[in-house]
Every structure is written in structure tokens, then in C-alpha cells.
Amino acid sequence: MNQYQKLVDNLMKLNLHNMAASIADYRQQVNDNQISLSEALLKLTDKEIAYQQQESLKRRIKCAKFPIIKRLNDFNYQFQPPINQQQITEFATMSFLDNQENIIFIGSPGVGKTHLSIGLGIEACRQDVRTLFINCHELILRLKAAQKKQHLERVMRRYERYELLIIDELGYLPISVEEAKLLFQLINGRYERKSTIITTNVPLSSWGTILHSTATAETILDRLVYHSHVIKIKGKSYRLASVNS
């Protein structure tokens, strides 16, 4: 094995696969006196860093468990003029995390609540924020299973550690009194410590009905609405528009 082959082998062993794949091109440019060795190494390392950052972002997005990839740049603000684009752009800076603020998107099905929450979640991943997206019904099922197996405290701590927790579709399915209490435990554990984004089709005034407990609803809202941005979307449904078009 000559020195060049040994170099490529070393790069592979160091998991610098992208650099190993690119080195032949830069080696030729150095041999042809097109660029200096230092310039070649700088370009190679810059390319490797960019590649590793992209791969890291892919891993964070995968770990966040988004059901689909939706980016803020793809959101049609013209279709939903009531939404303040400047406000969403400010959310995308993740400044709301600094003050442990929450965001609640309220609106009928299909108006873009989930798109916006996923888009913000992906921006969070881009900024190296530990993020999890989960459907409210699935979250409650997991908490109930943990309670049954006497692992509730450990599971609660895991959900509480996420810097950004996105709970989608609160209120789409009935929530019992006991399930509402589990949800309160989680919200309370994150209160003024971490930020939560919630999407719901139910006005805040009706949460007592869907949670089957006015008292529990009030305690949850007391924790959620304080330091919160409540975004009410009263526009048309994207899905209905696409069906009728």
C-alpha cells in the first residue's frame, strides 16, 4: 500500500468518508499546481465539516420523529393571511426558548397548525435544540403504559428533558379525567423550565369539556398560557381547497 492509499485508508478509519471520497480531485489540483497544499486541505476540511453538520442535522430530525417533513419556507401565508409571518419568523430564531415560552396553535383541521409546528421543530433541530414531536393521543398512551408498568416517573423525566416538546392534535380524541391528570403532570414538570408547542382544534374555553374536568383544564392552562403565545388560525382548510380545486 503506497502513501496515498494509506492516507485514504486512514481517513476511512477516522470516519471521514466524504473527505476520503473527495481527496483525489484536490490531489490532482495540487499536482497540477492549480492550488496549494494548504488551500486543498482547507477546502477538504471545510467540505467535511459541512457534510458532518448536514448528517448531524439529519440525525436530529430523525430523532425528533416528525411524521412528515414540512418547512416554514413552504408555508403559504397568502392562503392564510390572518397568520403574522413576521411573528412566525421570530419564533424560528428560537428566542422563545430563552424565556421558556410556549406556543399554542388553535384552529380547525387543515389550516396549517401542524405544518407550522413541524417547521419550527425542524428549525429547532437546525439550531441543535433537542426536540420531540408527538401526537397527543400517542403521548397519553405512552404515559398510561408507563404508569401501568410503574415507570411513570422515569418516562416523565425523559419527556421533561426535551428543550422543545411539540404535542400535536390535542382534543381530536376524547381524554379521560385520569389521562388529563397525566397530561397535567407532564406540563407541570416542564413549567418555566422548557418550552412546549401545542396544536389543537379546540378553543381554550372548551378544554374543560374535552378533558372532562374543568379544574384540570384550568390547572393545565394556568401552566401553559402563562408565558405563552396563542395563535388562532381562522383561515380556510388547505386540504379542502386541494380537494375542491
PLY file of the C-alpha trace (Angstrom):
ply
format ascii 1.0
element vertex 245
property float x
property float y
property float z
element edge 244
property int vertex1
property int vertex2
end_header
0.00 0.00 0.00
1.51 3.32 -1.07
1.31 6.53 0.97
-1.73 7.88 -0.89
-3.67 4.64 -0.41
-2.64 4.63 3.25
-3.92 8.21 3.60
-7.31 7.27 2.13
-7.43 4.23 4.40
-6.68 6.40 7.45
-9.44 8.83 6.51
-11.90 5.94 6.25
-10.83 4.64 9.66
-11.42 8.12 11.08
-14.94 8.06 9.57
-14.01 10.92 7.25
-15.69 9.17 4.34
-16.68 12.32 2.46
-13.14 13.64 2.72
-11.74 10.32 1.51
-14.08 10.40 -1.48
-13.05 13.96 -2.42
-9.31 13.84 -1.85
-8.44 12.51 -5.30
-9.80 15.65 -7.01
-7.85 18.00 -4.76
-4.70 15.88 -5.01
-4.83 16.27 -8.78
-5.28 20.05 -8.49
-2.23 20.26 -6.20
-0.17 18.12 -8.58
-1.19 20.40 -11.46
-0.17 23.47 -9.40
-3.72 24.82 -9.60
-3.96 25.25 -5.81
-1.54 24.99 -2.92
-1.50 22.11 -0.45
-2.81 24.40 2.30
-5.69 25.56 0.10
-6.55 21.98 -0.79
-6.58 20.93 2.86
-8.70 23.94 3.80
-11.27 23.13 1.10
-11.30 19.46 2.05
-11.83 20.17 5.73
-14.48 22.84 5.03
-16.33 20.32 2.86
-16.04 17.64 5.53
-17.34 19.96 8.25
-20.33 20.94 6.10
-21.03 17.27 5.37
-20.85 16.28 9.05
-23.11 19.16 10.05
-25.67 18.07 7.47
-25.52 14.46 8.66
-25.90 15.61 12.27
-28.98 17.63 11.31
-30.46 14.58 9.58
-29.95 12.55 12.77
-31.57 15.23 14.95
-34.56 15.44 12.61
-34.89 11.66 12.64
-34.72 11.56 16.44
-37.41 14.26 16.65
-39.82 11.80 14.97
-41.65 14.21 12.70
-44.39 12.33 10.79
-43.51 14.30 7.65
-41.02 17.00 6.71
-42.67 20.43 6.49
-40.52 23.54 6.28
-41.53 27.08 7.17
-40.33 28.31 3.77
-43.03 26.16 2.16
-45.90 27.60 4.21
-48.43 29.54 2.14
-49.02 32.72 4.13
-51.08 34.18 1.29
-53.58 31.35 1.75
-53.73 32.09 5.49
-53.45 35.90 5.72
-54.52 36.02 9.41
-51.16 34.48 10.35
-48.48 37.02 11.19
-45.49 35.85 9.11
-43.13 38.17 10.98
-44.17 36.56 14.27
-43.52 33.06 12.91
-40.14 34.23 11.58
-39.30 35.48 15.07
-40.32 32.12 16.55
-37.91 30.46 14.08
-34.99 32.23 15.80
-35.87 30.09 18.85
-35.84 33.21 21.02
-38.97 31.91 22.80
-36.87 29.08 24.23
-34.71 31.56 26.14
-37.70 32.56 28.26
-39.23 29.06 28.40
-42.26 30.37 26.50
-44.90 28.14 24.93
-46.76 28.36 21.63
-50.35 27.20 21.15
-51.76 26.94 17.63
-55.57 26.85 17.63
-57.69 26.26 14.55
-59.88 23.93 12.55
-58.37 20.87 10.83
-56.29 21.63 7.75
-55.42 25.28 8.43
-51.69 24.65 8.83
-51.17 24.19 12.57
-49.14 21.00 12.21
-47.16 22.42 9.27
-46.10 25.41 11.37
-45.25 23.29 14.41
-43.15 20.87 12.35
-41.48 23.76 10.55
-40.50 25.31 13.88
-39.35 21.91 15.11
-37.05 21.48 12.12
-35.63 24.97 12.70
-35.01 23.93 16.31
-33.13 20.85 15.12
-31.10 23.08 12.80
-30.07 25.11 15.84
-29.11 21.98 17.78
-32.17 22.12 20.05
-33.20 18.71 21.41
-36.72 18.32 20.02
-39.52 15.75 20.03
-42.76 15.75 18.04
-45.55 13.50 19.31
-49.29 13.14 18.74
-51.25 13.89 21.93
-53.12 10.57 21.86
-49.87 8.64 21.42
-48.27 10.62 24.26
-51.11 9.79 26.61
-50.98 6.09 25.67
-47.25 6.04 26.46
-47.76 7.76 29.80
-50.55 5.32 30.71
-48.36 2.35 29.76
-45.51 3.73 31.85
-47.85 4.22 34.79
-49.11 0.65 34.49
-45.53 -0.66 34.47
-44.60 1.67 37.34
-42.10 3.54 35.14
-44.06 6.80 35.03
-41.51 8.95 36.86
-38.67 7.85 34.58
-40.73 8.39 31.42
-41.92 11.79 32.65
-38.33 12.87 33.25
-37.43 11.84 29.70
-40.19 13.98 28.20
-39.35 16.84 30.54
-35.74 16.95 29.33
-36.58 17.87 25.74
-35.78 21.52 25.17
-38.74 21.69 22.78
-41.68 19.29 23.01
-44.34 19.50 20.28
-47.70 17.95 21.20
-49.91 17.66 18.12
-53.70 17.35 17.89
-54.77 17.88 21.48
-58.52 17.43 21.60
-59.02 15.41 18.42
-59.75 12.33 20.54
-61.52 12.20 23.94
-59.33 12.48 27.03
-60.46 10.93 30.30
-60.05 12.59 33.70
-57.16 10.27 34.61
-55.47 10.87 31.25
-55.85 14.63 31.74
-54.08 14.33 35.09
-51.15 12.58 33.40
-51.00 15.36 30.83
-51.01 17.92 33.63
-48.09 16.17 35.35
-46.04 16.50 32.20
-46.99 20.13 31.55
-46.31 20.96 35.20
-42.89 19.27 35.05
-41.91 21.44 32.08
-43.43 24.63 33.52
-40.96 27.55 33.37
-38.17 25.09 32.56
-38.72 24.07 28.94
-40.86 25.20 26.01
-43.83 23.34 24.55
-45.72 23.79 21.29
-49.30 22.51 21.19
-51.69 22.27 18.25
-55.40 21.93 18.94
-58.73 22.33 17.18
-60.45 23.19 20.48
-60.73 26.77 21.83
-59.11 27.22 25.22
-62.50 27.98 26.72
-63.66 24.44 25.82
-60.73 22.49 27.23
-62.74 21.66 30.35
-65.13 19.73 28.12
-62.52 17.68 26.23
-60.59 16.95 29.43
-63.79 16.06 31.30
-62.60 18.23 34.17
-62.83 21.98 34.41
-60.41 22.01 37.34
-57.75 20.02 35.48
-58.20 22.13 32.37
-57.72 25.29 34.42
-54.53 24.00 36.03
-53.11 22.91 32.65
-53.99 26.24 31.05
-52.55 28.10 34.03
-49.18 26.46 33.31
-49.43 26.64 29.52
-50.88 30.07 28.85
-48.57 31.89 31.25
-45.55 32.94 29.16
-47.34 31.70 26.03
-48.07 32.86 22.50
-51.61 31.83 21.49
-52.00 31.80 17.71
-55.60 31.49 16.49
-55.88 30.47 12.83
-59.31 31.18 11.38
-58.46 30.61 7.74
-59.59 28.01 5.23
-58.53 24.36 5.11
-55.65 23.55 2.76
-56.94 20.01 2.34
-60.47 21.04 1.42
-59.09 23.61 -1.00
-56.93 20.98 -2.73
-59.89 18.57 -2.97
-62.15 21.23 -4.47
-59.55 22.61 -6.88
0 1
1 2
2 3
3 4
4 5
5 6
6 7
7 8
8 9
9 10
10 11
11 12
12 13
13 14
14 15
15 16
16 17
17 18
18 19
19 20
20 21
21 22
22 23
23 24
24 25
25 26
26 27
27 28
28 29
29 30
30 31
31 32
32 33
33 34
34 35
35 36
36 37
37 38
38 39
39 40
40 41
41 42
42 43
43 44
44 45
45 46
46 47
47 48
48 49
49 50
50 51
51 52
52 53
53 54
54 55
55 56
56 57
57 58
58 59
59 60
60 61
61 62
62 63
63 64
64 65
65 66
66 67
67 68
68 69
69 70
70 71
71 72
72 73
73 74
74 75
75 76
76 77
77 78
78 79
79 80
80 81
81 82
82 83
83 84
84 85
85 86
86 87
87 88
88 89
89 90
90 91
91 92
92 93
93 94
94 95
95 96
96 97
97 98
98 99
99 100
100 101
101 102
102 103
103 104
104 105
105 106
106 107
107 108
108 109
109 110
110 111
111 112
112 113
113 114
114 115
115 116
116 117
117 118
118 119
119 120
120 121
121 122
122 123
123 124
124 125
125 126
126 127
127 128
128 129
129 130
130 131
131 132
132 133
133 134
134 135
135 136
136 137
137 138
138 139
139 140
140 141
141 142
142 143
143 144
144 145
145 146
146 147
147 148
148 149
149 150
150 151
151 152
152 153
153 154
154 155
155 156
156 157
157 158
158 159
159 160
160 161
161 162
162 163
163 164
164 165
165 166
166 167
167 168
168 169
169 170
170 171
171 172
172 173
173 174
174 175
175 176
176 177
177 178
178 179
179 180
180 181
181 182
182 183
183 184
184 185
185 186
186 187
187 188
188 189
189 190
190 191
191 192
192 193
193 194
194 195
195 196
196 197
197 198
198 199
199 200
200 201
201 202
202 203
203 204
204 205
205 206
206 207
207 208
208 209
209 210
210 211
211 212
212 213
213 214
214 215
215 216
216 217
217 218
218 219
219 220
220 221
221 222
222 223
223 224
224 225
225 226
226 227
227 228
228 229
229 230
230 231
231 232
232 233
233 234
234 235
235 236
236 237
237 238
238 239
239 240
240 241
241 242
242 243
243 244
